[in-house]
Amino acid sequence: MIPRIKDRNTMRTIGLWCLLLGNGLHLLLHPAAPVAQNLVDGVFGVLFGVSIGCLLLSLRRTDRQCSG
């Protein structure tokens, strides 16, 4: 089960770290084998996906009220 993180600053921090790790991974690793290159691209994509999701969730307002 995945824990829910409700703190916006924590979500932003996780998103920024994933973005940093994804960029660092893409810049530092240059494998020669095609299988390893595909693995690096896959991890890069997952890290960027997590970072985009976390950063967008950190922007969401938590004090929404029902307008009904």
Sequence and secondary structure as in RCSB ss.txt:
>XXXX:A:sequence
MIPRIKDRNTMRTIGLWCLLLGNGLHLLLHPAAPVAQNLVDGVFGVLFGVSIGCLLLSLRRTDRQCSG
>XXXX:A:secstr
       HHHHHHHHHHHHHHHHHHHHH   SSHHHHHHHHHHHHHHHHHHHHHHHHHHS S      
